[in-house]
Amino acid sequence: MAKKIPFLTIFVIFTAAASLAQRVVLIEQFTNSGCPPCAASTPSVLNYVNNNSQDVVAIAYHTSFPYSDSMYFENPAESNARVSFYSVVGVPYSVVDGNYYSNSSSNFIPVIASTINSRKTIPNQYAISNIASSVNANVLSTKIAFESLIANNLNDSLRAHIVVIEKNVLKSSYAASPGANSETNYEYVMRKMLPNQNGSFLFNRNLNGKDTLTLNWNLQKIKNNSEIRIVAFVQNIITKEIYMAKLFSTTLLNNISELPENKFSFDVFPNPSSGLLTINPLNLKNTANILVTNLLGEIIYSDKITNNTLKEINLSNYSKGIYFITIKDNGNSISKKIILE
């Protein structure tokens, strides 16, 4: 005989599913390097982000107004698109999760903590995970998974945005100063929206539906590769609400020319990982052996790997913990620790 499920039980199930990952709030900061009020307010907003990185991430769009801004001219189309999307008419201006809060940054600063704390308690609707993000020579490659946590997402017009930012940009990195205000360092600077300002359509919006996006970009206008980060977020393009955001670091892959002729190495990323790993071998002389062992020294995975060929391995069926990846080439071997979480 069928039994009714109490409404409270349904609510608890929904809440548990939506809370698998705590909501991370996105601040989209509109600013300008020649604007004195921007120098007074934007650093305070971004300092809050730096001090509360578990709760909030940021993207800073440099605008064409009120003064000339070198960082704006390095990618005007995508900055203009976000300005138009939110109808921003003056800077500094702060937008929280698309439609949760938008106002002048000077008005935002006194309420920033209460606004973020209030927003982050709302049940999360998406999970975003970094499978692999790396910079190899002049190419950024990223693979991000977006998973729907509730069934109602199926009815929404959603886009996945993957944004390349430069965490810190020094004014001194420009031959000519990018701005006349007092700032000497600009943070969370938007460099590129992948594939563009329109984002990517999410097909699998049903409960537990997952879309995995793999995108590449030839780096342009980046001042320091080590400052490259990825901000990924899901947005309803009708209501403008942002359902979830995450910031991810990137792995800088070594250039072969940096290694002595008789040495080899390899990079492995992401690390820690949920189990999907990418290995980049450097300066191998032969087809080499690759082994993965647990703390007891037991081999759980073995295969072959060749030079300059990225190899993906899947260890997601193994228990969380510490493992070791070893590559053996021509009698020599190198091991690196990995963490499954």
C-alpha positions as CSV (number, residue, x, y, z in Angstrom):
1,M,0.0,0.0,0.0
2,A,1.3,3.4,-1.0
3,K,2.0,5.8,1.9
4,K,2.0,9.5,2.0
5,I,5.4,11.1,2.6
6,P,5.1,13.9,5.1
7,F,5.8,17.4,3.7
8,L,8.5,18.0,6.4
9,T,10.3,14.9,5.1
10,I,10.2,16.2,1.6
11,F,11.5,19.6,2.7
12,V,14.4,18.0,4.7
13,I,15.4,15.9,1.7
14,F,15.4,18.9,-0.6
15,T,17.4,21.0,1.9
16,A,20.0,18.2,2.4
17,A,20.4,17.8,-1.4
18,A,20.7,21.6,-2.0
19,S,23.2,21.9,0.9
20,L,25.7,19.3,-0.3
21,A,28.0,22.2,-1.2
22,Q,27.7,25.5,0.7
23,R,26.6,28.4,-1.5
24,V,29.5,30.6,-2.6
25,V,28.4,34.1,-3.3
26,L,29.7,36.1,-6.3
27,I,30.4,39.8,-6.2
28,E,30.7,41.4,-9.6
29,Q,32.6,44.6,-9.1
30,F,32.5,47.3,-11.7
31,T,35.4,49.7,-11.4
32,N,37.8,52.0,-13.3
33,S,41.5,52.6,-12.8
34,G,41.2,56.4,-13.3
35,C,38.4,56.9,-10.9
36,P,39.2,58.3,-7.4
37,P,36.0,56.9,-5.8
38,C,36.9,53.5,-7.2
39,A,40.2,53.7,-5.4
40,A,38.3,54.5,-2.2
41,S,35.8,51.7,-2.5
42,T,36.9,48.8,-4.7
43,P,39.9,47.7,-2.6
44,S,37.6,47.5,0.5
45,V,35.1,45.3,-1.4
46,L,37.9,43.0,-2.7
47,N,39.7,42.9,0.7
48,Y,36.5,41.5,2.1
49,V,36.6,38.8,-0.5
50,N,40.2,38.0,0.3
51,N,39.4,37.6,4.0
52,N,36.2,35.5,3.4
53,S,37.3,33.3,0.5
54,Q,35.2,30.3,1.7
55,D,32.0,32.4,1.3
56,V,32.5,34.8,-1.5
57,V,34.4,35.2,-4.8
58,A,34.8,38.2,-7.1
59,I,35.2,39.3,-10.7
60,A,36.3,42.9,-11.4
61,Y,35.2,44.4,-14.7
62,H,37.0,47.5,-15.7
63,T,34.8,50.0,-17.5
64,S,35.2,52.6,-20.2
65,F,33.9,55.3,-17.9
66,P,34.5,57.8,-16.4
67,Y,38.2,57.7,-17.6
68,S,40.4,55.8,-19.9
69,D,41.4,52.4,-18.5
70,S,44.0,50.1,-20.1
71,M,42.5,47.0,-18.6
72,Y,39.2,47.9,-20.1
73,F,40.7,48.3,-23.6
74,E,42.3,44.8,-23.3
75,N,38.9,43.2,-23.4
76,P,36.2,45.9,-24.1
77,A,33.5,43.7,-25.6
78,E,33.0,41.4,-22.6
79,S,33.2,44.2,-20.1
80,N,30.6,46.1,-22.1
81,A,28.4,43.1,-22.2
82,R,28.2,42.8,-18.4
83,V,27.8,46.6,-17.9
84,S,24.8,46.4,-20.3
85,F,23.4,43.2,-18.7
86,Y,23.2,45.0,-15.3
87,S,22.5,48.5,-16.7
88,V,25.5,49.9,-14.8
89,V,25.7,53.7,-15.3
90,G,28.4,54.6,-12.8
91,V,31.4,53.2,-10.9
92,P,32.3,51.9,-8.4
93,Y,29.3,49.6,-8.4
94,S,28.8,46.2,-6.8
95,V,26.4,43.4,-7.8
96,V,25.8,40.4,-5.5
97,D,24.7,37.1,-7.1
98,G,23.1,38.9,-10.1
99,N,19.9,40.1,-8.5
100,Y,20.3,39.7,-4.8
101,Y,21.9,43.2,-4.3
102,S,23.1,45.9,-6.6
103,N,24.2,49.4,-5.6
104,S,27.0,51.9,-5.5
105,S,30.0,50.3,-3.7
106,S,30.1,53.1,-1.2
107,N,26.6,52.1,-0.1
108,F,27.5,48.4,-0.3
109,I,30.6,48.5,2.0
110,P,28.7,49.2,5.3
111,V,26.3,46.2,4.6
112,I,28.7,43.8,2.8
113,A,29.0,41.4,5.7
114,S,25.3,41.2,6.4
115,T,24.5,40.9,2.7
116,I,26.9,38.0,2.1
117,N,26.0,36.2,5.3
118,S,22.3,36.4,4.4
119,R,22.8,35.3,0.9
120,K,25.0,32.3,1.7
121,T,22.3,30.8,4.0
122,I,20.0,30.3,1.0
123,P,20.0,26.6,-0.1
124,N,22.5,26.0,-3.0
125,Q,21.1,24.9,-6.4
126,Y,24.3,23.8,-8.2
127,A,27.6,22.2,-7.5
128,I,30.7,23.3,-9.5
129,S,33.9,21.3,-9.6
130,N,37.3,21.8,-11.2
131,I,38.4,18.6,-13.1
132,A,41.5,20.2,-14.5
133,S,42.7,23.7,-15.1
134,S,46.2,24.4,-16.3
135,V,48.4,26.8,-18.2
136,N,50.9,25.2,-20.6
137,A,53.2,27.6,-22.4
138,N,50.7,30.1,-23.8
139,V,47.5,28.0,-23.6
140,L,45.0,27.8,-20.8
141,S,43.0,24.6,-20.7
142,T,40.1,24.1,-18.3
143,K,37.6,21.4,-17.6
144,I,34.7,22.3,-15.2
145,A,31.7,20.2,-14.2
146,F,28.3,21.8,-13.3
147,E,25.8,19.5,-11.5
148,S,22.2,20.5,-10.8
149,L,21.2,19.8,-7.1
150,I,17.4,20.3,-7.5
151,A,14.8,19.3,-10.1
152,N,13.4,22.8,-10.5
153,N,16.5,23.9,-12.4
154,L,15.0,22.0,-15.4
155,N,12.6,24.9,-15.9
156,D,15.1,27.7,-15.8
157,S,17.1,29.4,-18.6
158,L,20.6,28.8,-17.3
159,R,24.1,29.6,-18.6
160,A,27.4,28.4,-17.3
161,H,30.1,31.1,-17.3
162,I,33.8,30.3,-17.0
163,V,35.8,33.5,-16.5
164,V,39.6,33.9,-16.6
165,I,40.7,36.5,-14.1
166,E,44.1,37.8,-13.1
167,K,44.2,37.9,-9.3
168,N,46.6,40.7,-9.0
169,V,47.7,43.1,-11.7
170,L,50.4,45.7,-10.8
171,K,50.1,49.2,-12.2
172,S,53.9,49.0,-12.7
173,S,53.4,46.1,-15.2
174,Y,52.2,48.6,-17.8
175,A,54.6,50.8,-19.7
176,A,52.1,53.6,-19.4
177,S,50.0,53.8,-16.2
178,P,46.6,52.2,-16.5
179,G,45.0,54.8,-14.3
180,A,45.4,58.1,-12.5
181,N,43.9,57.1,-9.2
182,S,45.9,56.0,-6.1
183,E,45.7,52.3,-6.6
184,T,49.0,50.5,-7.4
185,N,47.5,46.9,-7.6
186,Y,44.2,45.8,-9.2
187,E,42.6,42.6,-8.1
188,Y,40.3,40.0,-9.7
189,V,40.7,41.6,-13.1
190,M,38.4,39.9,-15.8
191,R,40.6,38.8,-18.7
192,K,38.4,36.5,-20.7
193,M,34.9,35.0,-20.5
194,L,34.9,31.5,-22.1
195,P,33.9,31.0,-24.7
196,N,32.5,34.5,-24.7
197,Q,30.1,36.8,-22.7
198,N,27.1,34.5,-23.6
199,G,28.4,31.6,-21.6
200,S,27.5,28.0,-22.3
201,F,24.0,26.4,-22.4
202,L,23.4,23.8,-19.7
203,F,21.6,20.8,-21.1
204,N,21.3,18.5,-18.0
205,R,19.4,20.7,-15.6
206,N,17.4,17.8,-14.0
207,L,18.2,16.6,-10.5
208,N,21.8,15.4,-10.5
209,G,22.2,16.3,-14.1
210,K,25.8,17.1,-15.0
211,D,27.3,19.2,-17.8
212,T,31.1,19.1,-18.2
213,L,32.7,21.9,-20.2
214,T,36.2,21.7,-21.7
215,L,37.5,25.0,-23.0
216,N,40.9,26.3,-24.2
217,W,42.2,29.9,-24.6
218,N,45.4,31.3,-26.1
219,L,46.5,33.7,-23.4
220,Q,46.3,37.4,-24.2
221,K,47.2,40.5,-22.2
222,I,48.1,38.4,-19.1
223,K,50.8,40.1,-17.0
224,N,51.7,37.2,-14.8
225,N,50.7,33.6,-15.5
226,S,51.0,32.6,-11.8
227,E,48.1,35.0,-11.0
228,I,45.6,33.3,-13.4
229,R,42.5,32.0,-11.7
230,I,39.2,30.6,-13.0
231,V,35.8,31.8,-11.7
232,A,32.9,29.6,-12.7
233,F,29.3,30.4,-12.0
234,V,25.7,29.4,-13.1
235,Q,23.3,32.2,-13.9
236,N,19.6,32.5,-14.8
237,I,19.6,34.8,-17.8
238,I,16.0,35.8,-17.3
239,T,16.0,36.7,-13.6
240,K,19.8,37.3,-13.5
241,E,20.1,35.2,-10.3
242,I,23.4,33.4,-9.8
243,Y,22.9,29.9,-8.4
244,M,26.5,29.1,-7.4
245,A,30.0,30.4,-8.0
246,K,33.5,28.9,-7.3
247,L,37.0,30.1,-7.7
248,F,39.7,27.7,-8.9
249,S,43.5,28.0,-9.2
250,T,45.4,26.8,-12.3
251,T,48.4,24.6,-12.5
252,L,51.4,26.0,-14.3
253,L,53.0,23.3,-16.4
254,N,56.7,23.3,-16.7
255,N,58.4,24.1,-19.9
256,I,60.7,21.3,-21.1
257,S,63.4,23.7,-21.9
258,E,63.7,24.5,-18.1
259,L,64.8,20.9,-17.4
260,P,68.4,19.7,-17.8
261,E,68.8,17.6,-20.9
262,N,69.3,14.3,-18.9
263,K,66.4,14.9,-16.4
264,F,62.7,14.3,-16.6
265,S,59.7,15.3,-14.5
266,F,56.0,15.4,-14.5
267,D,53.1,17.5,-13.3
268,V,49.8,16.1,-11.9
269,F,46.7,18.1,-11.5
270,P,44.3,18.9,-9.8
271,N,45.9,17.9,-6.5
272,P,44.0,17.3,-4.2
273,S,41.5,15.6,-6.5
274,S,38.2,13.8,-6.4
275,G,39.8,11.0,-8.5
276,L,40.1,12.4,-12.0
277,L,43.7,13.3,-12.6
278,T,45.8,14.6,-15.5
279,I,49.5,13.8,-15.8
280,N,51.8,15.9,-18.0
281,P,55.2,14.1,-18.5
282,L,58.2,16.3,-19.3
283,N,61.5,15.3,-21.0
284,L,60.9,11.6,-21.1
285,K,63.4,9.7,-23.3
286,N,61.2,6.6,-23.8
287,T,57.8,5.3,-23.3
288,A,57.8,5.1,-19.5
289,N,55.9,3.1,-16.9
290,I,53.4,4.9,-14.6
291,L,52.4,3.4,-11.3
292,V,50.0,4.5,-8.6
293,T,50.5,3.0,-5.1
294,N,48.8,3.3,-1.8
295,L,50.5,3.9,1.6
296,L,51.2,0.2,1.9
297,G,53.1,0.2,-1.4
298,E,50.4,-1.8,-3.2
299,I,50.0,-1.0,-6.9
300,I,46.5,0.1,-7.6
301,Y,47.1,1.3,-11.2
302,S,49.7,0.8,-13.9
303,D,50.1,1.9,-17.5
304,K,52.4,3.4,-20.1
305,I,53.0,7.1,-20.7
306,T,54.8,9.0,-23.5
307,N,56.6,12.3,-23.5
308,N,54.5,15.5,-24.0
309,T,51.3,13.6,-24.0
310,L,48.7,14.5,-21.4
311,K,47.3,11.3,-19.7
312,E,44.1,11.2,-17.8
313,I,43.5,8.6,-15.1
314,N,40.5,7.9,-13.0
315,L,41.0,6.8,-9.3
316,S,37.5,7.9,-8.2
317,N,36.7,4.3,-7.2
318,Y,39.4,4.3,-4.5
319,S,39.2,5.4,-0.9
320,K,40.0,9.0,0.1
321,G,43.5,9.4,1.3
322,I,47.2,9.7,0.3
323,Y,48.6,7.9,-2.8
324,F,51.8,8.1,-4.8
325,I,52.3,8.4,-8.6
326,T,55.6,7.1,-9.9
327,I,57.0,7.3,-13.4
328,K,60.0,5.1,-14.3
329,D,62.0,6.0,-17.3
330,N,65.3,4.4,-18.4
331,G,66.1,3.1,-15.0
332,N,65.3,6.4,-13.2
333,S,62.1,7.1,-11.3
334,I,60.3,10.1,-9.8
335,S,57.4,9.9,-7.4
336,K,54.8,12.5,-6.3
337,K,52.2,12.4,-3.6
338,I,48.6,12.9,-4.5
339,I,45.5,13.3,-2.2
340,L,42.1,11.9,-3.0
341,E,39.3,13.8,-1.3
